[in-house]
């Protein structure tokens, strides 16, 4: 089978690999669509494991079933979580699935930018989901990133009427805007460095958009009846955005850091201000199975409209172009690779 082998952001090669053999309890999935995630182009994170086949936002069709599998059949349309929790460790039993050792080590093989995937037994058991008829393969690729978004907003205790500031209006920011709107948020403000993404933020439900070069706290306060944001969601690892977040959260408000910085990046924090203003800082990573199931329903019901976020659909041979588009972060939002077209 063909795969797109990642060496670095500027070197993604089409290579041949043996189609995976499946064992007891496993599935073979023909990949119909695979999204390029912003984390796929975090070169400092990916290159240490290169060469490898990336791609964890996938949807496809089951073409073979291992012995003992009874919940699925050949021909089922599915999306599959690459990371799944054990559900039995201390962290899982306390609802902290994202720090489960099993979740951090599980994966399907070889990666979504390939024609076929082997789904290990544990992923079959708790990470494989049937796509409703109303949800296309390309829409199904959003189940994973939307699940991450949903978990983040749950951890940040987003509730109706809150004012929201989303810093970074790439795909993660746009999903946060749409989900916050669906969950009844009040005024939503979006920040980015590009006019194209600010325009997309407006289309996704942002009431106000602010270019990052502006005085964001001042613009936010002017648009929000003299107040800063109840919840600031940071969808970029830029240190300037992190400082904007600290300066833009209202008293009693929360900052959700949804995107990582590079390792060992040092960010000054004014602990006095956080203490005096009773602010909370929340981190969020991944999305457990329950949130994946909920995300599929949000997509099916049209409460989060993901099709409009797809700017490019490319064949496997053009995966390198897809990585270039995502890494440049200019006039693209979601790039979908279709390995079997």
N, C-alpha and C positions, 0 to 999 in steps of 0.2 A: 504494500500500500504506500501511498505518498504521504509525506508529512512535511510541515514547515519547521525546519530545525533552526532554533535561535542560537546565534553566536554573540551578537550584540545588537543594539538598536538599528545599526546600519548594515547588518549582515544576517539576513534570514534566508536560508537556502531550502529549496525543495529537494528532498532526499527520499530514498526508498527504505522502508523498514518492513519486516515481516508482519503480516496481520496478526494481532495477538491471538493466542490460543486461550480459551477459557476453561476453567475448572468447575468443580462442584460449587453450586451456589452463586456462580458468576453470570454476567451478561456480556454479550458483544453488541455494541451500539454503533450503528452507522451514523456518523455525525452529519447532520443537515445544516446546522448553523452554529457558529462559535464567535462570541464577541471578544474584541480586544479590550482588555481592562486597562485602566490607567496604571495599575500596578505592574502590568506586563512590560511597560516601558520604563520602569524604575530601574535603570541600568545598574546602579550601584547594588541593588538587591538581587537582580537576576543573573548578572554576568558571572558571579562566583560559582554558579552551578552549571554554566554553559559548557558544552552545547546540550540543549534539551528542547523538548517540544512543550511549548506553553499552551495556554488556553484552558480556562476553568469555567467559562460561562457558556454552557453547551445545551443544545437540544438535538434530539435525533430519534432514530427508529431502531427498536430492538430487532436484531437479525439472527441471534442465536441465544439459547438459554442453557445454562449448566444444570446438571442433575440436582434435584431438590428444590429448584425455584418453582413456586406455585402462584405467586402474586402477579406475575407478569407473563406475557405470551409474545411470540414473534409477531411483529407488526405494531406493537404498542408504541405510541408516540410519547417520549419522555424527556424530562430534563433531569439532570443528575448533579447533586452536590459533590464537589471534589473533596471537601473536608467534612467529616462527620464526627460527632462526639461519642464517647463510650457509654454515656448515660449512667454510669455506676461509680465514678470516682468522686472524691470529696468536692471537686469544683462543679461537676455536673449536678450533683445532688443539692448544691447550693445555688443553682441557676447560673453559674459562671461557665457556660459551655465554651466560650471563646478561649479559655486558658486550659482546657482539657488537653492532656498530652496526646491522646488519641486523635483529637481533632487536628492537632498541629502536625501530625505525621501521616494521616490518611490521604489518599489521592487516587484518581483513576489513571489508567496507563494507555498511551504515553502522554496525552495532552489533547486539548480540544482542536488544535490546528493539525488534525490528521483525519484520514478517511474513516477510521474505525477506532473504537475505544474498548478496552477491557474494564468492566466495572467490578471491583472486588466485592466479596460477599458482604462485608460490613457496609459498603456503600449501597449495595442492593437492598440490604435490610432497612436502612434508615436514611438513605439519601437519594432514592430514586422515586420520581413523582410522575404520574400520568398527566399529560397535558390535555386539558379540556378541548373539545372540538373547536371551540371559538378562539383558541389561542394558537397562533401559527408557530412554526419552529423558531423564526427570528424573534418573535415576542417571548417565546419560552426562554431564550438566552438571558432575559432580564430577571428571571426568578432569583438567581444568586445575588446580583448587586442590589436588587430591591429588598431582599431579605436582610442584607447588611444594613441598608438604610432604615428599615423598620426596627431592627434591634437597637440601632443608635438612638432613634427618636423615643423608643420605649425607655431606654436607660436614662435619657435626658428628661423623662417625664413630661414630654410635650402634651399640652392639653388645650382645648378650644379657647380661642380668644387671645392667646399669647401672641406677642409681636416677635417675629423671627428675622434674624439677619443671617443670610447664607453667604459666606465668603469663599469664592471660587465657584464659577458657574459652568464647570465641565459636566460630564455625565453624572457624577455623584451629586453635585450641587443641584442639578436639574431634577434628579429623582427626589432629593430632599424637599425641593420646592413643591413638586407635585404631591408628594405624600403629606406634607404639612398642610397643604390646602385641602386634601381629602379628609384629613383628620380634624379639620375645623379651626386651623390657626387663624389668628387675626391678621394684622398687617404683615406682609412678607416683603423684605428688602433683599436684593441680590447685589453682590459685588463681583467684579472681575476686571481683568486687564485688557480684555478685547471687547470691542463693540458687538461683534458677531454673537458672542456668548451672552452678552447682556440682552440682546434682542431675543435670543432663545429663552432666557430667563423670564422675560415678559410674557412670551407665548405660553410658558409653562405655569404661569399663575402669579409671578412676582408683581406686587403692586408698585414697587419703586426699584429702580436700578441705579447704581452708583459706580462710576469708574474708579478703580482702585487708586488712581493718582489723586483723587479728590480727598478732601478732609472727611473721611467716612463717618466718624462720630458726629460731626457737626451736621452733615447732610441727613444722617439718620434721625437725629434729634429734631431737626426742622420738619421732617416728614412724619414724625411719630408723636406729635403733640408734646414736644419738649422732653420726651423720654428716650432712653436708649433701648436696646432690645432685651426682652425677657429671656430669649434663647439665641445664642450665637452658635452657628454650625460652621466649623472650619473644614473646608474640603480641599485644602491645598497645604503643602508642607512648607511653603515660603515663610521665612522668619518675619517678614514684614506683615504678612497676613495674621500671624500669631499675635503680634503686637496690636494690630487693629482690633482683634477679638477682645483683648484685655481692655482696650479703650472704649469698646462699643457695647459692653454688657451693662445692663441696668442693675441697680441695687436689688439684691435678692435673686438675681438672674443666674443663668447657667451657661457655661461654654462647653460645647461638645466638640472634641477634637476627633474628626473622622478620618483625617489623612495623616500619615506619619511624616516626620522629618527624616533626614538621613541620620544614621547612627552617630551618636556622640555630638549632635548639634546642641549647642547651649543657648537656651532662651531665658533672658532675664525675666524674673517674675517679681512684681511688687506685692509681696505677701501682705503687707499692711493694708493695701487697698482691698485685696480679696477678703481679708479678715473683717475689715470695717464695713464692707458692703455686703457681707454674707453671701459671697458668690460661690458657686459650685463648679468644679471642673470634672468633666466626664470623658472617658476614653471608650472607644468602641471598635471592635474588630470582628469580622465574620458574621454569620447568621445561622442559628441552629435550625433544625428541620421544621419545627413548628412555624417559624417565621418564613421559611421557604414556601410552605403550604399556603400560608396567609397571603404571601406575595403573588402566588399564582392566581388566587381568587381576586385580588385587587386588579390584576391585569385582565382577567376574564371579564370582570364586571365593568371594566373601563374607568375605574376610579383613578387609576394611574395609567396614562396613555403613553405607551412606550414606542409604538410604531413611528410616531412623529419625531422621535429622537435619533432614528437611524439616518445617517447622512451618506453612508457608503456601504454598498454590498459588493464584495469582491470574491473571486474564486481563489482556491488555494494557491495557485501560481502567483497571485498578486499579494500574498501575505506581507512581503517586504514593503510594498507600497502602503499597506494598512498600518504597519508599525511606524512608518515615516509620518503618516498623517496624524496618528495619535501622539507621537513624540513631539511633533511641532506644535500641537494644541492651538491651531489657528481656526481653519474653517471646517472642522469636523467635530462631531459630537460622539456618536457611536458608530464604530466601524464593525461590520459583520463579515466574517469569513464563511463561505459556503464550500466546504471541502469536496463535496461530491457533485459539483456543477462544473 
